[in-house]
Amino acid sequence: MLPDGTTMQLAVTRDVTGQKGAEASAIESEFRFHTLAEEAPLWIWLTDKAGKVKYANKAMLAWLGFQQHTAISREVWSTFVHVADQHLLAKIVQQAYENKAAYNIECRVRSCHTQEYEWFAFTTVPRHINGLFDGFVGTASNIDMQKRSVEALEFRVQQRTRELHEANAAHGGSIEAEGVPGQGALFKVILPA
């Protein structure tokens, strides 16, 4: 109250337009990331610094047959990863956590739907918050068709090479492999004189 008995009201205003715009932009960015991660045809996941899965997208959950990422533990991989790949995977993941370093590995993972193993390429990099290690972000893509195609081609090359050796041996000739930089091995047929 003023000395003359009148009252004065003080109003303070602050322009929050920039703050509201930044909040809206952050919400939109989060929505875009979530949509992208959920709809991606590859696996995407986040772990904490102890290795606990904090997020897994629906492609990963569907392959493993889980409804929630909380069902994915380090132990669950012994059920899904091919026994021949488990030791190497465990070793590489352990080293990655100890060194807080990225890793790449290819291994076979069983589908909960078909019970068949398929090859996946895993790529994982460390996450940092305020400069401190806070776990990993990873992706995995199904490379089964490519791996099986390469295996079939290698088998066919071995088979054809064996046939050529046998045919040349029957005629008294031989085949020698010669390395050519950038080209791999080329075969030279040596015929009898």
C-alpha positions as CSV (number, residue, x, y, z in Angstrom):
1,M,0.0,0.0,0.0
2,L,1.2,3.4,-0.9
3,P,1.2,6.4,1.6
4,D,-1.8,7.9,-0.1
5,G,-3.8,4.6,0.5
6,T,-3.7,3.3,-3.0
7,T,-2.4,-0.1,-3.9
8,M,-0.1,-0.9,-6.6
9,Q,0.1,-4.2,-8.4
10,L,3.3,-5.4,-9.9
11,A,3.3,-7.9,-12.7
12,V,6.3,-9.7,-14.0
13,T,6.3,-11.4,-17.3
14,R,8.8,-13.5,-18.9
15,D,8.9,-14.5,-22.6
16,V,9.0,-18.3,-22.7
17,T,8.4,-18.6,-26.4
18,G,11.9,-19.9,-27.0
19,Q,11.7,-22.4,-24.1
20,K,8.3,-23.7,-25.3
21,G,9.7,-24.0,-28.9
22,A,12.7,-25.9,-27.6
23,E,10.5,-28.3,-25.5
24,A,8.2,-28.9,-28.6
25,S,11.3,-29.6,-30.7
26,A,12.7,-32.0,-28.2
27,I,9.4,-33.9,-28.0
28,E,9.2,-34.1,-31.8
29,S,12.8,-35.3,-32.0
30,E,12.1,-38.0,-29.3
31,F,9.0,-39.1,-31.2
32,R,11.0,-39.3,-34.5
33,F,13.7,-41.4,-32.8
34,H,11.2,-43.7,-31.1
35,T,9.3,-44.2,-34.4
36,L,12.5,-44.9,-36.3
37,A,13.8,-47.3,-33.7
38,E,10.6,-49.2,-33.5
39,E,9.9,-49.5,-37.2
40,A,13.5,-50.3,-38.3
41,P,14.0,-53.7,-39.9
42,L,17.0,-54.4,-37.8
43,W,17.5,-54.8,-34.0
44,I,18.2,-51.8,-31.9
45,W,18.9,-51.9,-28.2
46,L,20.4,-49.9,-25.3
47,T,22.1,-51.3,-22.2
48,D,23.2,-49.7,-19.0
49,K,26.8,-49.8,-17.8
50,A,26.2,-53.1,-16.0
51,G,24.9,-54.7,-19.2
52,K,21.2,-54.7,-18.4
53,V,19.0,-54.0,-21.4
54,K,17.2,-50.7,-21.0
55,Y,15.5,-50.7,-24.4
56,A,15.0,-53.2,-27.3
57,N,12.9,-52.4,-30.4
58,K,10.0,-54.6,-31.6
59,A,12.1,-56.4,-34.3
60,M,14.4,-57.7,-31.7
61,L,11.6,-58.6,-29.3
62,A,9.7,-60.4,-32.0
63,W,12.7,-62.5,-33.0
64,L,13.3,-63.6,-29.5
65,G,9.6,-63.9,-28.6
66,F,9.5,-61.4,-25.8
67,Q,6.9,-58.7,-25.0
68,Q,9.2,-56.5,-23.0
69,H,12.9,-55.6,-23.0
70,T,13.1,-56.5,-19.3
71,A,12.9,-60.2,-20.3
72,I,16.3,-59.9,-22.0
73,S,19.2,-60.7,-19.7
74,R,22.8,-61.8,-20.3
75,E,21.8,-65.3,-19.5
76,V,19.1,-65.4,-22.2
77,W,21.8,-65.4,-24.9
78,S,22.9,-68.9,-23.9
79,T,19.4,-70.0,-25.0
80,F,19.4,-68.1,-28.3
81,V,23.0,-67.9,-29.6
82,H,24.4,-71.0,-31.3
83,V,26.5,-73.0,-28.9
84,A,29.5,-72.8,-31.3
85,D,29.3,-68.9,-31.1
86,Q,28.6,-68.4,-27.4
87,H,32.2,-68.5,-26.1
88,L,33.5,-65.9,-28.6
89,L,30.5,-63.7,-28.1
90,A,30.8,-63.8,-24.3
91,K,34.5,-63.0,-24.6
92,I,34.1,-60.1,-27.0
93,V,31.2,-58.5,-24.9
94,Q,33.2,-58.9,-21.7
95,Q,36.2,-57.2,-23.2
96,A,34.0,-54.4,-24.6
97,Y,32.6,-53.7,-21.1
98,E,36.0,-53.8,-19.5
99,N,37.5,-51.5,-22.1
100,K,34.3,-49.5,-22.8
101,A,35.0,-50.1,-26.5
102,A,32.9,-50.8,-29.6
103,Y,32.7,-54.3,-31.0
104,N,31.5,-56.1,-34.1
105,I,30.7,-59.8,-34.3
106,E,28.8,-62.2,-36.5
107,C,27.0,-65.0,-34.8
108,R,24.0,-67.3,-35.2
109,V,20.8,-66.6,-33.3
110,R,17.8,-68.9,-33.0
111,S,14.3,-67.6,-34.0
112,C,11.6,-68.3,-31.5
113,H,9.2,-68.8,-34.4
114,T,11.1,-71.3,-36.6
115,Q,13.6,-72.6,-34.1
116,E,16.2,-72.2,-36.8
117,Y,19.5,-70.3,-36.4
118,E,20.3,-67.4,-38.7
119,W,23.4,-65.3,-38.9
120,F,23.3,-61.7,-37.5
121,A,26.0,-59.0,-37.7
122,F,26.2,-57.1,-34.4
123,T,27.6,-53.6,-34.1
124,T,27.8,-52.0,-30.7
125,V,29.3,-48.7,-29.5
126,P,29.6,-47.2,-26.1
127,R,27.2,-44.5,-24.8
128,H,28.3,-41.6,-22.7
129,I,26.3,-39.2,-20.6
130,N,28.1,-36.1,-19.5
131,G,31.4,-37.7,-20.5
132,L,30.8,-40.8,-18.4
133,F,30.3,-44.3,-19.8
134,D,26.7,-45.3,-19.5
135,G,26.4,-48.6,-21.4
136,F,26.1,-49.4,-25.1
137,V,23.8,-48.8,-28.1
138,G,23.7,-51.6,-30.5
139,T,22.3,-52.8,-33.8
140,A,22.1,-56.2,-35.4
141,S,21.1,-57.0,-38.9
142,N,20.2,-60.4,-40.4
143,I,22.9,-61.5,-42.8
144,D,21.8,-65.1,-43.1
145,M,21.2,-65.0,-46.9
146,Q,24.6,-63.4,-47.5
147,K,26.4,-65.9,-45.3
148,R,24.7,-68.9,-46.9
149,S,25.3,-67.6,-50.4
150,V,29.0,-67.2,-49.6
151,E,29.2,-70.7,-48.1
152,A,27.4,-72.2,-51.1
153,L,29.8,-70.3,-53.5
154,E,32.9,-71.4,-51.6
155,F,31.6,-75.0,-51.6
156,R,31.0,-74.8,-55.3
157,V,34.5,-73.4,-56.0
158,Q,36.1,-76.2,-53.8
159,Q,34.0,-78.8,-55.7
160,R,34.9,-77.4,-59.1
161,T,38.6,-77.1,-58.2
162,R,38.6,-80.8,-57.0
163,E,37.0,-81.8,-60.3
164,L,39.6,-79.9,-62.3
165,H,42.4,-81.5,-60.4
166,E,41.0,-84.9,-60.9
167,A,40.5,-84.3,-64.7
168,N,44.0,-83.0,-65.1
169,A,45.5,-85.7,-63.1
170,A,43.7,-88.3,-65.3
171,H,45.4,-86.6,-68.3
172,G,48.8,-86.2,-66.7
173,G,48.6,-82.5,-66.1
174,S,48.2,-80.4,-63.0
175,I,46.7,-77.2,-61.7
176,E,48.6,-74.6,-59.7
177,A,47.2,-71.6,-57.9
178,E,48.9,-68.3,-58.4
179,G,48.1,-65.3,-56.2
180,V,47.4,-62.0,-58.0
181,P,47.3,-58.9,-55.8
182,G,43.8,-57.7,-55.3
183,Q,42.4,-60.6,-57.3
184,G,42.9,-63.7,-55.1
185,A,44.1,-67.0,-56.6
186,L,44.0,-67.7,-60.2
187,F,44.5,-71.2,-61.5
188,K,47.0,-72.1,-64.2
189,V,46.6,-75.4,-66.0
190,I,49.8,-77.2,-66.8
191,L,49.4,-79.8,-69.5
192,P,51.8,-82.6,-70.2
193,A,54.4,-82.0,-72.9
